Structure formats: C-alpha cells, structure tokens
Amino acid sequence: MKINGPNHSNFNPYKKHMTQQPDVQRKMQSQRDKVEISHQGKALQGSEQKNEARQKHVDEIKAAVENGKYQVDSSATAQKMIDFFSKKG
C-alpha cells in the first residue's frame, strides 16, 4: 500500500530548526556577561580606608572587652533594635 499525500516534495519538519542552530550558537558566543560598577559603588570602594577616629574607638572597645570592663546597656540595645525593625516594616 502506498500513500501519497499532497506536497510531499522534500518535506522535512526539522530542516528549519537545523538551519537556525549555527545562528543561535553565534549569538550566544557574541553575548558575554558584563559587570558595571556604579559611581556610588566606586565611591564606597574608595571609602574602605580606615578612619583614625573610628579605629581608636574600636581599639578602646577591644581593650575594654579584654579587660572585662566593657558593659552593655541592654535597654539601649533593645531600644535600637525596636527602632531599626519598626522602620523596616
């Protein structure tokens, strides 16, 4: 039994897909990941230099912790936490 339907001359449903494949590969090769740092980001990177006053404050706290003289004000800490989280919500 032989079935001949209309328009059977070199019909290949995958031909279009096969011819597009090299185009897709070329497009993917031409697209590269790119990272851009904003002006604000660059400014923040430049601000990594240590501030002498800040370093002195940190050193004082370290010394107090090492000597056992550092006292934490739990009320002030709790209030700052409440203020911080109430602003976010």
PyMOL Python script that loads the backbone (N, CA, C, O; Angstrom):
from pymol import cmd

cmd.read_pdbstr("""\
ATOM      1  N   MET A   1       0.835  -1.172   0.000  1.00  0.00           N
ATOM      2  CA  MET A   1       0.000   0.000   0.000  1.00  0.00           C
ATOM      3  C   MET A   1       0.882   1.237   0.000  1.00  0.00           C
ATOM      4  O   MET A   1       1.820   1.334   0.791  1.00  0.00           O
ATOM      5  N   LYS A   2       0.595   2.152  -0.853  1.00  0.00           N
ATOM      6  CA  LYS A   2       1.369   3.376  -0.981  1.00  0.00           C
ATOM      7  C   LYS A   2       0.443   4.574  -0.781  1.00  0.00           C
ATOM      8  O   LYS A   2      -0.578   4.711  -1.457  1.00  0.00           O
ATOM      9  N   ILE A   3       0.829   5.455   0.179  1.00  0.00           N
ATOM     10  CA  ILE A   3       0.005   6.643   0.434  1.00  0.00           C
ATOM     11  C   ILE A   3       0.778   7.852  -0.040  1.00  0.00           C
ATOM     12  O   ILE A   3       1.893   8.097   0.421  1.00  0.00           O
ATOM     13  N   ASN A   4       0.224   8.580  -0.916  1.00  0.00           N
ATOM     14  CA  ASN A   4       0.838   9.802  -1.415  1.00  0.00           C
ATOM     15  C   ASN A   4      -0.061  10.987  -1.062  1.00  0.00           C
ATOM     16  O   ASN A   4      -1.126  11.167  -1.652  1.00  0.00           O
ATOM     17  N   GLY A   5       0.373  11.774  -0.113  1.00  0.00           N
ATOM     18  CA  GLY A   5      -0.398  12.950   0.262  1.00  0.00           C
ATOM     19  C   GLY A   5       0.037  14.154  -0.550  1.00  0.00           C
ATOM     20  O   GLY A   5       0.983  14.062  -1.332  1.00  0.00           O
ATOM     21  N   PRO A   6      -0.617  15.248  -0.384  1.00  0.00           N
ATOM     22  CA  PRO A   6      -0.260  16.447  -1.143  1.00  0.00           C
ATOM     23  C   PRO A   6       1.077  17.027  -0.675  1.00  0.00           C
ATOM     24  O   PRO A   6       1.401  17.001   0.513  1.00  0.00           O
ATOM     25  N   ASN A   7       1.834  17.542  -1.623  1.00  0.00           N
ATOM     26  CA  ASN A   7       3.047  18.320  -1.344  1.00  0.00           C
ATOM     27  C   ASN A   7       4.089  17.523  -0.552  1.00  0.00           C
ATOM     28  O   ASN A   7       4.520  17.965   0.513  1.00  0.00           O
ATOM     29  N   HIS A   8       4.497  16.360  -1.057  1.00  0.00           N
ATOM     30  CA  HIS A   8       5.483  15.536  -0.378  1.00  0.00           C
ATOM     31  C   HIS A   8       6.893  15.761  -0.895  1.00  0.00           C
ATOM     32  O   HIS A   8       7.761  14.921  -0.659  1.00  0.00           O
ATOM     33  N   SER A   9       7.148  16.821  -1.565  1.00  0.00           N
ATOM     34  CA  SER A   9       8.461  17.023  -2.167  1.00  0.00           C
ATOM     35  C   SER A   9       9.460  17.539  -1.120  1.00  0.00           C
ATOM     36  O   SER A   9       9.390  18.696  -0.704  1.00  0.00           O
ATOM     37  N   ASN A  10      10.361  16.693  -0.713  1.00  0.00           N
ATOM     38  CA  ASN A  10      11.434  17.033   0.225  1.00  0.00           C
ATOM     39  C   ASN A  10      10.924  17.709   1.504  1.00  0.00           C
ATOM     40  O   ASN A  10      11.447  18.744   1.918  1.00  0.00           O
ATOM     41  N   PHE A  11       9.925  17.127   2.108  1.00  0.00           N
ATOM     42  CA  PHE A  11       9.348  17.702   3.320  1.00  0.00           C
ATOM     43  C   PHE A  11      10.140  17.215   4.536  1.00  0.00           C
ATOM     44  O   PHE A  11      10.193  16.015   4.804  1.00  0.00           O
ATOM     45  N   ASN A  12      10.749  18.139   5.262  1.00  0.00           N
ATOM     46  CA  ASN A  12      11.487  17.803   6.477  1.00  0.00           C
ATOM     47  C   ASN A  12      11.111  18.839   7.536  1.00  0.00           C
ATOM     48  O   ASN A  12      11.548  19.985   7.436  1.00  0.00           O
ATOM     49  N   PRO A  13      10.324  18.481   8.538  1.00  0.00           N
ATOM     50  CA  PRO A  13       9.889  19.464   9.535  1.00  0.00           C
ATOM     51  C   PRO A  13      11.033  19.986  10.407  1.00  0.00           C
ATOM     52  O   PRO A  13      10.881  21.020  11.056  1.00  0.00           O
ATOM     53  N   TYR A  14      12.151  19.306  10.433  1.00  0.00           N
ATOM     54  CA  TYR A  14      13.264  19.722  11.278  1.00  0.00           C
ATOM     55  C   TYR A  14      14.305  20.548  10.529  1.00  0.00           C
ATOM     56  O   TYR A  14      15.283  20.999  11.125  1.00  0.00           O
ATOM     57  N   LYS A  15      14.107  20.746   9.252  1.00  0.00           N
ATOM     58  CA  LYS A  15      15.090  21.452   8.437  1.00  0.00           C
ATOM     59  C   LYS A  15      15.291  22.897   8.915  1.00  0.00           C
ATOM     60  O   LYS A  15      16.422  23.373   9.013  1.00  0.00           O
ATOM     61  N   LYS A  16      14.198  23.577   9.206  1.00  0.00           N
ATOM     62  CA  LYS A  16      14.295  24.961   9.665  1.00  0.00           C
ATOM     63  C   LYS A  16      15.067  25.032  10.980  1.00  0.00           C
ATOM     64  O   LYS A  16      15.912  25.907  11.166  1.00  0.00           O
ATOM     65  N   HIS A  17      14.775  24.123  11.871  1.00  0.00           N
ATOM     66  CA  HIS A  17      15.464  24.085  13.159  1.00  0.00           C
ATOM     67  C   HIS A  17      16.965  23.828  12.976  1.00  0.00           C
ATOM     68  O   HIS A  17      17.792  24.440  13.652  1.00  0.00           O
ATOM     69  N   MET A  18      17.300  22.932  12.072  1.00  0.00           N
ATOM     70  CA  MET A  18      18.709  22.603  11.843  1.00  0.00           C
ATOM     71  C   MET A  18      19.461  23.774  11.218  1.00  0.00           C
ATOM     72  O   MET A  18      20.641  23.973  11.507  1.00  0.00           O
ATOM     73  N   THR A  19      18.806  24.538  10.380  1.00  0.00           N
ATOM     74  CA  THR A  19      19.490  25.669   9.749  1.00  0.00           C
ATOM     75  C   THR A  19      19.644  26.842  10.705  1.00  0.00           C
ATOM     76  O   THR A  19      20.531  27.674  10.512  1.00  0.00           O
ATOM     77  N   GLN A  20      18.805  26.931  11.729  1.00  0.00           N
ATOM     78  CA  GLN A  20      18.903  28.028  12.686  1.00  0.00           C
ATOM     79  C   GLN A  20      19.965  27.771  13.753  1.00  0.00           C
ATOM     80  O   GLN A  20      20.422  28.719  14.391  1.00  0.00           O
ATOM     81  N   GLN A  21      20.357  26.560  13.960  1.00  0.00           N
ATOM     82  CA  GLN A  21      21.285  26.205  15.033  1.00  0.00           C
ATOM     83  C   GLN A  21      22.595  26.994  14.981  1.00  0.00           C
ATOM     84  O   GLN A  21      22.992  27.518  16.021  1.00  0.00           O
ATOM     85  N   PRO A  22      23.286  27.116  13.863  1.00  0.00           N
ATOM     86  CA  PRO A  22      24.531  27.898  13.854  1.00  0.00           C
ATOM     87  C   PRO A  22      24.296  29.377  14.205  1.00  0.00           C
ATOM     88  O   PRO A  22      25.149  30.002  14.835  1.00  0.00           O
ATOM     89  N   ASP A  23      23.153  29.935  13.805  1.00  0.00           N
ATOM     90  CA  ASP A  23      22.854  31.325  14.150  1.00  0.00           C
ATOM     91  C   ASP A  23      22.729  31.505  15.658  1.00  0.00           C
ATOM     92  O   ASP A  23      23.227  32.482  16.217  1.00  0.00           O
ATOM     93  N   VAL A  24      22.068  30.568  16.306  1.00  0.00           N
ATOM     94  CA  VAL A  24      21.893  30.637  17.755  1.00  0.00           C
ATOM     95  C   VAL A  24      23.238  30.537  18.447  1.00  0.00           C
ATOM     96  O   VAL A  24      23.496  31.274  19.399  1.00  0.00           O
ATOM     97  N   GLN A  25      24.099  29.643  17.992  1.00  0.00           N
ATOM     98  CA  GLN A  25      25.413  29.490  18.610  1.00  0.00           C
ATOM     99  C   GLN A  25      26.245  30.749  18.443  1.00  0.00           C
ATOM    100  O   GLN A  25      26.953  31.145  19.369  1.00  0.00           O
ATOM    101  N   ARG A  26      26.173  31.387  17.277  1.00  0.00           N
ATOM    102  CA  ARG A  26      26.918  32.630  17.067  1.00  0.00           C
ATOM    103  C   ARG A  26      26.413  33.734  17.993  1.00  0.00           C
ATOM    104  O   ARG A  26      27.211  34.499  18.536  1.00  0.00           O
ATOM    105  N   LYS A  27      25.107  33.822  18.175  1.00  0.00           N
ATOM    106  CA  LYS A  27      24.538  34.839  19.060  1.00  0.00           C
ATOM    107  C   LYS A  27      24.982  34.620  20.491  1.00  0.00           C
ATOM    108  O   LYS A  27      25.307  35.577  21.195  1.00  0.00           O
ATOM    109  N   MET A  28      25.001  33.372  20.929  1.00  0.00           N
ATOM    110  CA  MET A  28      25.401  33.077  22.302  1.00  0.00           C
ATOM    111  C   MET A  28      26.870  33.395  22.523  1.00  0.00           C
ATOM    112  O   MET A  28      27.242  33.842  23.608  1.00  0.00           O
ATOM    113  N   GLN A  29      27.718  33.174  21.517  1.00  0.00           N
ATOM    114  CA  GLN A  29      29.132  33.475  21.651  1.00  0.00           C
ATOM    115  C   GLN A  29      29.372  34.977  21.687  1.00  0.00           C
ATOM    116  O   GLN A  29      30.303  35.438  22.348  1.00  0.00           O
ATOM    117  N   SER A  30      28.550  35.738  20.991  1.00  0.00           N
ATOM    118  CA  SER A  30      28.760  37.186  20.955  1.00  0.00           C
ATOM    119  C   SER A  30      28.270  37.860  22.228  1.00  0.00           C
ATOM    120  O   SER A  30      28.711  38.964  22.548  1.00  0.00           O
ATOM    121  N   GLN A  31      27.369  37.217  22.956  1.00  0.00           N
ATOM    122  CA  GLN A  31      26.875  37.787  24.201  1.00  0.00           C
ATOM    123  C   GLN A  31      27.764  37.325  25.344  1.00  0.00           C
ATOM    124  O   GLN A  31      27.918  36.126  25.576  1.00  0.00           O
ATOM    125  N   ARG A  32      28.331  38.253  26.035  1.00  0.00           N
ATOM    126  CA  ARG A  32      29.197  37.951  27.166  1.00  0.00           C
ATOM    127  C   ARG A  32      28.624  38.593  28.415  1.00  0.00           C
ATOM    128  O   ARG A  32      27.944  39.616  28.334  1.00  0.00           O
ATOM    129  N   ASP A  33      28.895  38.000  29.568  1.00  0.00           N
ATOM    130  CA  ASP A  33      28.497  38.606  30.826  1.00  0.00           C
ATOM    131  C   ASP A  33      29.329  39.865  31.030  1.00  0.00           C
ATOM    132  O   ASP A  33      30.511  39.908  30.689  1.00  0.00           O
ATOM    133  N   LYS A  34      28.698  40.879  31.588  1.00  0.00           N
ATOM    134  CA  LYS A  34      29.382  42.144  31.779  1.00  0.00           C
ATOM    135  C   LYS A  34      28.997  42.706  33.136  1.00  0.00           C
ATOM    136  O   LYS A  34      27.825  42.687  33.510  1.00  0.00           O
ATOM    137  N   VAL A  35      29.964  43.198  33.863  1.00  0.00           N
ATOM    138  CA  VAL A  35      29.729  43.789  35.173  1.00  0.00           C
ATOM    139  C   VAL A  35      30.080  45.259  35.102  1.00  0.00           C
ATOM    140  O   VAL A  35      31.143  45.639  34.610  1.00  0.00           O
ATOM    141  N   GLU A  36      29.169  46.082  35.600  1.00  0.00           N
ATOM    142  CA  GLU A  36      29.424  47.513  35.660  1.00  0.00           C
ATOM    143  C   GLU A  36      29.214  47.966  37.100  1.00  0.00           C
ATOM    144  O   GLU A  36      28.204  47.635  37.721  1.00  0.00           O
ATOM    145  N   ILE A  37      30.156  48.713  37.619  1.00  0.00           N
ATOM    146  CA  ILE A  37      30.057  49.240  38.981  1.00  0.00           C
ATOM    147  C   ILE A  37      29.619  50.694  38.876  1.00  0.00           C
ATOM    148  O   ILE A  37      30.222  51.488  38.154  1.00  0.00           O
ATOM    149  N   SER A  38      28.558  51.030  39.606  1.00  0.00           N
ATOM    150  CA  SER A  38      28.019  52.388  39.552  1.00  0.00           C
ATOM    151  C   SER A  38      28.981  53.369  40.216  1.00  0.00           C
ATOM    152  O   SER A  38      29.944  52.973  40.874  1.00  0.00           O
ATOM    153  N   HIS A  39      28.699  54.646  40.031  1.00  0.00           N
ATOM    154  CA  HIS A  39      29.527  55.682  40.661  1.00  0.00           C
ATOM    155  C   HIS A  39      29.437  55.573  42.181  1.00  0.00           C
ATOM    156  O   HIS A  39      30.427  55.787  42.880  1.00  0.00           O
ATOM    157  N   GLN A  40      28.247  55.241  42.694  1.00  0.00           N
ATOM    158  CA  GLN A  40      28.097  55.078  44.140  1.00  0.00           C
ATOM    159  C   GLN A  40      28.931  53.898  44.640  1.00  0.00           C
ATOM    160  O   GLN A  40      29.559  53.972  45.696  1.00  0.00           O
ATOM    161  N   GLY A  41      28.928  52.818  43.876  1.00  0.00           N
ATOM    162  CA  GLY A  41      29.719  51.654  44.256  1.00  0.00           C
ATOM    163  C   GLY A  41      31.207  51.957  44.284  1.00  0.00           C
ATOM    164  O   GLY A  41      31.932  51.522  45.178  1.00  0.00           O
ATOM    165  N   LYS A  42      31.647  52.715  43.282  1.00  0.00           N
ATOM    166  CA  LYS A  42      33.066  53.098  43.246  1.00  0.00           C
ATOM    167  C   LYS A  42      33.421  53.999  44.417  1.00  0.00           C
ATOM    168  O   LYS A  42      34.511  53.896  44.980  1.00  0.00           O
ATOM    169  N   ALA A  43      32.498  54.882  44.780  1.00  0.00           N
ATOM    170  CA  ALA A  43      32.742  55.760  45.928  1.00  0.00           C
ATOM    171  C   ALA A  43      32.837  54.945  47.213  1.00  0.00           C
ATOM    172  O   ALA A  43      33.663  55.237  48.077  1.00  0.00           O
ATOM    173  N   LEU A  44      32.004  53.939  47.338  1.00  0.00           N
ATOM    174  CA  LEU A  44      32.053  53.087  48.526  1.00  0.00           C
ATOM    175  C   LEU A  44      33.350  52.291  48.594  1.00  0.00           C
ATOM    176  O   LEU A  44      33.890  52.072  49.679  1.00  0.00           O
ATOM    177  N   GLN A  45      33.848  51.859  47.448  1.00  0.00           N
ATOM    178  CA  GLN A  45      35.113  51.130  47.439  1.00  0.00           C
ATOM    179  C   GLN A  45      36.250  52.034  47.908  1.00  0.00           C
ATOM    180  O   GLN A  45      37.162  51.579  48.599  1.00  0.00           O
ATOM    181  N   GLY A  46      36.200  53.288  47.544  1.00  0.00           N
ATOM    182  CA  GLY A  46      37.240  54.225  47.955  1.00  0.00           C
ATOM    183  C   GLY A  46      37.167  54.573  49.427  1.00  0.00           C
ATOM    184  O   GLY A  46      38.150  55.031  50.009  1.00  0.00           O
ATOM    185  N   SER A  47      35.998  54.360  50.039  1.00  0.00           N
ATOM    186  CA  SER A  47      35.844  54.717  51.446  1.00  0.00           C
ATOM    187  C   SER A  47      36.284  53.603  52.390  1.00  0.00           C
ATOM    188  O   SER A  47      36.048  53.690  53.595  1.00  0.00           O
ATOM    189  N   GLU A  48      36.913  52.568  51.867  1.00  0.00           N
ATOM    190  CA  GLU A  48      37.379  51.473  52.708  1.00  0.00           C
ATOM    191  C   GLU A  48      38.624  51.831  53.516  1.00  0.00           C
ATOM    192  O   GLU A  48      39.061  51.049  54.361  1.00  0.00           O
ATOM    193  N   GLN A  49      39.186  52.986  53.268  1.00  0.00           N
ATOM    194  CA  GLN A  49      40.356  53.402  54.011  1.00  0.00           C
ATOM    195  C   GLN A  49      39.957  53.626  55.465  1.00  0.00           C
ATOM    196  O   GLN A  49      38.900  54.190  55.748  1.00  0.00           O
ATOM    197  N   LYS A  50      40.796  53.187  56.369  1.00  0.00           N
ATOM    198  CA  LYS A  50      40.478  53.262  57.785  1.00  0.00           C
ATOM    199  C   LYS A  50      40.511  54.709  58.276  1.00  0.00           C
ATOM    200  O   LYS A  50      41.419  55.485  57.978  1.00  0.00           O
ATOM    201  N   ASN A  51      39.491  55.021  59.029  1.00  0.00           N
ATOM    202  CA  ASN A  51      39.396  56.324  59.660  1.00  0.00           C
ATOM    203  C   ASN A  51      40.083  56.218  61.026  1.00  0.00           C
ATOM    204  O   ASN A  51      39.795  55.295  61.788  1.00  0.00           O
ATOM    205  N   GLU A  52      40.975  57.138  61.337  1.00  0.00           N
ATOM    206  CA  GLU A  52      41.751  57.048  62.584  1.00  0.00           C
ATOM    207  C   GLU A  52      40.859  57.134  63.812  1.00  0.00           C
ATOM    208  O   GLU A  52      41.090  56.413  64.783  1.00  0.00           O
ATOM    209  N   ALA A  53      39.852  57.988  63.797  1.00  0.00           N
ATOM    210  CA  ALA A  53      38.961  58.128  64.949  1.00  0.00           C
ATOM    211  C   ALA A  53      38.161  56.840  65.158  1.00  0.00           C
ATOM    212  O   ALA A  53      37.968  56.392  66.288  1.00  0.00           O
ATOM    213  N   ARG A  54      37.712  56.267  64.077  1.00  0.00           N
ATOM    214  CA  ARG A  54      36.951  55.017  64.169  1.00  0.00           C
ATOM    215  C   ARG A  54      37.841  53.895  64.688  1.00  0.00           C
ATOM    216  O   ARG A  54      37.416  53.104  65.530  1.00  0.00           O
ATOM    217  N   GLN A  55      39.059  53.821  64.197  1.00  0.00           N
ATOM    218  CA  GLN A  55      39.989  52.784  64.643  1.00  0.00           C
ATOM    219  C   GLN A  55      40.310  52.940  66.128  1.00  0.00           C
ATOM    220  O   GLN A  55      40.441  51.946  66.841  1.00  0.00           O
ATOM    221  N   LYS A  56      40.437  54.170  66.591  1.00  0.00           N
ATOM    222  CA  LYS A  56      40.718  54.421  68.014  1.00  0.00           C
ATOM    223  C   LYS A  56      39.549  53.930  68.868  1.00  0.00           C
ATOM    224  O   LYS A  56      39.754  53.316  69.915  1.00  0.00           O
ATOM    225  N   HIS A  57      38.324  54.202  68.417  1.00  0.00           N
ATOM    226  CA  HIS A  57      37.127  53.763  69.137  1.00  0.00           C
ATOM    227  C   HIS A  57      37.062  52.232  69.202  1.00  0.00           C
ATOM    228  O   HIS A  57      36.749  51.665  70.249  1.00  0.00           O
ATOM    229  N   VAL A  58      37.352  51.580  68.102  1.00  0.00           N
ATOM    230  CA  VAL A  58      37.347  50.115  68.061  1.00  0.00           C
ATOM    231  C   VAL A  58      38.418  49.544  68.987  1.00  0.00           C
ATOM    232  O   VAL A  58      38.173  48.563  69.688  1.00  0.00           O
ATOM    233  N   ASP A  59      39.578  50.142  68.991  1.00  0.00           N
ATOM    234  CA  ASP A  59      40.658  49.680  69.871  1.00  0.00           C
ATOM    235  C   ASP A  59      40.284  49.829  71.341  1.00  0.00           C
ATOM    236  O   ASP A  59      40.607  48.963  72.154  1.00  0.00           O
ATOM    237  N   GLU A  60      39.602  50.926  71.690  1.00  0.00           N
ATOM    238  CA  GLU A  60      39.157  51.124  73.075  1.00  0.00           C
ATOM    239  C   GLU A  60      38.155  50.044  73.481  1.00  0.00           C
ATOM    240  O   GLU A  60      38.227  49.509  74.588  1.00  0.00           O
ATOM    241  N   ILE A  61      37.236  49.731  72.596  1.00  0.00           N
ATOM    242  CA  ILE A  61      36.252  48.692  72.909  1.00  0.00           C
ATOM    243  C   ILE A  61      36.938  47.337  73.048  1.00  0.00           C
ATOM    244  O   ILE A  61      36.603  46.568  73.950  1.00  0.00           O
ATOM    245  N   LYS A  62      37.886  47.034  72.173  1.00  0.00           N
ATOM    246  CA  LYS A  62      38.622  45.763  72.267  1.00  0.00           C
ATOM    247  C   LYS A  62      39.352  45.657  73.599  1.00  0.00           C
ATOM    248  O   LYS A  62      39.329  44.609  74.246  1.00  0.00           O
ATOM    249  N   ALA A  63      39.994  46.734  74.001  1.00  0.00           N
ATOM    250  CA  ALA A  63      40.731  46.718  75.267  1.00  0.00           C
ATOM    251  C   ALA A  63      39.774  46.522  76.441  1.00  0.00           C
ATOM    252  O   ALA A  63      40.082  45.778  77.372  1.00  0.00           O
ATOM    253  N   ALA A  64      38.618  47.182  76.406  1.00  0.00           N
ATOM    254  CA  ALA A  64      37.639  47.041  77.484  1.00  0.00           C
ATOM    255  C   ALA A  64      37.090  45.611  77.545  1.00  0.00           C
ATOM    256  O   ALA A  64      36.884  45.075  78.633  1.00  0.00           O
ATOM    257  N   VAL A  65      36.860  45.008  76.415  1.00  0.00           N
ATOM    258  CA  VAL A  65      36.368  43.632  76.381  1.00  0.00           C
ATOM    259  C   VAL A  65      37.425  42.692  76.939  1.00  0.00           C
ATOM    260  O   VAL A  65      37.109  41.808  77.735  1.00  0.00           O
ATOM    261  N   GLU A  66      38.680  42.875  76.529  1.00  0.00           N
ATOM    262  CA  GLU A  66      39.765  42.016  77.006  1.00  0.00           C
ATOM    263  C   GLU A  66      39.974  42.151  78.512  1.00  0.00           C
ATOM    264  O   GLU A  66      40.300  41.168  79.178  1.00  0.00           O
ATOM    265  N   ASN A  67      39.790  43.358  79.061  1.00  0.00           N
ATOM    266  CA  ASN A  67      39.980  43.588  80.493  1.00  0.00           C
ATOM    267  C   ASN A  67      38.752  43.215  81.312  1.00  0.00           C
ATOM    268  O   ASN A  67      38.807  43.190  82.542  1.00  0.00           O
ATOM    269  N   GLY A  68      37.632  42.923  80.628  1.00  0.00           N
ATOM    270  CA  GLY A  68      36.400  42.581  81.343  1.00  0.00           C
ATOM    271  C   GLY A  68      35.654  43.804  81.850  1.00  0.00           C
ATOM    272  O   GLY A  68      34.757  43.669  82.683  1.00  0.00           O
ATOM    273  N   LYS A  69      35.998  44.986  81.374  1.00  0.00           N
ATOM    274  CA  LYS A  69      35.369  46.225  81.837  1.00  0.00           C
ATOM    275  C   LYS A  69      34.284  46.740  80.886  1.00  0.00           C
ATOM    276  O   LYS A  69      33.670  47.773  81.151  1.00  0.00           O
ATOM    277  N   TYR A  70      34.050  46.043  79.809  1.00  0.00           N
ATOM    278  CA  TYR A  70      33.058  46.506  78.831  1.00  0.00           C
ATOM    279  C   TYR A  70      31.663  46.152  79.330  1.00  0.00           C
ATOM    280  O   TYR A  70      31.370  44.984  79.588  1.00  0.00           O
ATOM    281  N   GLN A  71      30.819  47.140  79.464  1.00  0.00           N
ATOM    282  CA  GLN A  71      29.449  46.948  79.941  1.00  0.00           C
ATOM    283  C   GLN A  71      28.472  47.251  78.804  1.00  0.00           C
ATOM    284  O   GLN A  71      28.598  48.264  78.117  1.00  0.00           O
ATOM    285  N   VAL A  72      27.512  46.374  78.619  1.00  0.00           N
ATOM    286  CA  VAL A  72      26.499  46.558  77.584  1.00  0.00           C
ATOM    287  C   VAL A  72      25.233  47.083  78.229  1.00  0.00           C
ATOM    288  O   VAL A  72      24.739  46.515  79.203  1.00  0.00           O
ATOM    289  N   ASP A  73      24.707  48.177  77.680  1.00  0.00           N
ATOM    290  CA  ASP A  73      23.444  48.734  78.152  1.00  0.00           C
ATOM    291  C   ASP A  73      22.325  48.016  77.398  1.00  0.00           C
ATOM    292  O   ASP A  73      22.015  48.354  76.255  1.00  0.00           O
ATOM    293  N   SER A  74      21.726  47.021  78.053  1.00  0.00           N
ATOM    294  CA  SER A  74      20.726  46.192  77.381  1.00  0.00           C
ATOM    295  C   SER A  74      19.479  46.988  77.005  1.00  0.00           C
ATOM    296  O   SER A  74      18.845  46.687  75.994  1.00  0.00           O
ATOM    297  N   SER A  75      19.115  47.987  77.789  1.00  0.00           N
ATOM    298  CA  SER A  75      17.939  48.813  77.466  1.00  0.00           C
ATOM    299  C   SER A  75      18.164  49.610  76.191  1.00  0.00           C
ATOM    300  O   SER A  75      17.283  49.687  75.336  1.00  0.00           O
ATOM    301  N   ALA A  76      19.347  50.201  76.066  1.00  0.00           N
ATOM    302  CA  ALA A  76      19.659  50.983  74.872  1.00  0.00           C
ATOM    303  C   ALA A  76      19.747  50.070  73.646  1.00  0.00           C
ATOM    304  O   ALA A  76      19.298  50.443  72.562  1.00  0.00           O
ATOM    305  N   THR A  77      20.323  48.876  73.813  1.00  0.00           N
ATOM    306  CA  THR A  77      20.420  47.925  72.708  1.00  0.00           C
ATOM    307  C   THR A  77      19.030  47.501  72.250  1.00  0.00           C
ATOM    308  O   THR A  77      18.754  47.464  71.050  1.00  0.00           O
ATOM    309  N   ALA A  78      18.160  47.184  73.195  1.00  0.00           N
ATOM    310  CA  ALA A  78      16.796  46.777  72.857  1.00  0.00           C
ATOM    311  C   ALA A  78      16.049  47.904  72.157  1.00  0.00           C
ATOM    312  O   ALA A  78      15.326  47.659  71.191  1.00  0.00           O
ATOM    313  N   GLN A  79      16.213  49.120  72.626  1.00  0.00           N
ATOM    314  CA  GLN A  79      15.526  50.255  72.007  1.00  0.00           C
ATOM    315  C   GLN A  79      16.006  50.473  70.571  1.00  0.00           C
ATOM    316  O   GLN A  79      15.198  50.761  69.687  1.00  0.00           O
ATOM    317  N   LYS A  80      17.304  50.341  70.333  1.00  0.00           N
ATOM    318  CA  LYS A  80      17.826  50.497  68.977  1.00  0.00           C
ATOM    319  C   LYS A  80      17.310  49.400  68.056  1.00  0.00           C
ATOM    320  O   LYS A  80      17.038  49.647  66.881  1.00  0.00           O
ATOM    321  N   MET A  81      17.177  48.185  68.588  1.00  0.00           N
ATOM    322  CA  MET A  81      16.630  47.099  67.788  1.00  0.00           C
ATOM    323  C   MET A  81      15.160  47.360  67.434  1.00  0.00           C
ATOM    324  O   MET A  81      14.737  47.114  66.305  1.00  0.00           O
ATOM    325  N   ILE A  82      14.403  47.850  68.384  1.00  0.00           N
ATOM    326  CA  ILE A  82      12.993  48.166  68.136  1.00  0.00           C
ATOM    327  C   ILE A  82      12.886  49.269  67.088  1.00  0.00           C
ATOM    328  O   ILE A  82      12.072  49.186  66.168  1.00  0.00           O
ATOM    329  N   ASP A  83      13.713  50.302  67.234  1.00  0.00           N
ATOM    330  CA  ASP A  83      13.694  51.404  66.251  1.00  0.00           C
ATOM    331  C   ASP A  83      14.059  50.905  64.866  1.00  0.00           C
ATOM    332  O   ASP A  83      13.428  51.291  63.882  1.00  0.00           O
ATOM    333  N   PHE A  84      15.061  50.058  64.776  1.00  0.00           N
ATOM    334  CA  PHE A  84      15.519  49.556  63.483  1.00  0.00           C
ATOM    335  C   PHE A  84      14.440  48.740  62.788  1.00  0.00           C
ATOM    336  O   PHE A  84      14.161  48.948  61.607  1.00  0.00           O
ATOM    337  N   PHE A  85      13.826  47.802  63.528  1.00  0.00           N
ATOM    338  CA  PHE A  85      12.850  46.931  62.905  1.00  0.00           C
ATOM    339  C   PHE A  85      11.506  47.609  62.688  1.00  0.00           C
ATOM    340  O   PHE A  85      10.744  47.182  61.821  1.00  0.00           O
ATOM    341  N   SER A  86      11.193  48.642  63.441  1.00  0.00           N
ATOM    342  CA  SER A  86       9.924  49.345  63.217  1.00  0.00           C
ATOM    343  C   SER A  86      10.022  50.221  61.969  1.00  0.00           C
ATOM    344  O   SER A  86       8.998  50.502  61.346  1.00  0.00           O
ATOM    345  N   LYS A  87      11.213  50.656  61.589  1.00  0.00           N
ATOM    346  CA  LYS A  87      11.396  51.445  60.359  1.00  0.00           C
ATOM    347  C   LYS A  87      11.278  50.566  59.122  1.00  0.00           C
ATOM    348  O   LYS A  87      10.795  51.017  58.083  1.00  0.00           O
ATOM    349  N   LYS A  88      11.717  49.310  59.228  1.00  0.00           N
ATOM    350  CA  LYS A  88      11.695  48.402  58.074  1.00  0.00           C
ATOM    351  C   LYS A  88      10.273  47.954  57.744  1.00  0.00           C
ATOM    352  O   LYS A  88       9.956  47.750  56.572  1.00  0.00           O
ATOM    353  N   GLY A  89       9.430  47.801  58.724  1.00  0.00           N
ATOM    354  CA  GLY A  89       8.091  47.253  58.494  1.00  0.00           C
ATOM    355  C   GLY A  89       7.189  48.256  57.934  1.00  0.00           C
ATOM    356  O   GLY A  89       6.021  47.962  57.679  1.00  0.00           O
TER     357      GLY A  89
END
""", "prot")
cmd.dss("prot")
cmd.show_as("cartoon", "prot")
cmd.util.cbc("prot")
cmd.orient("prot")
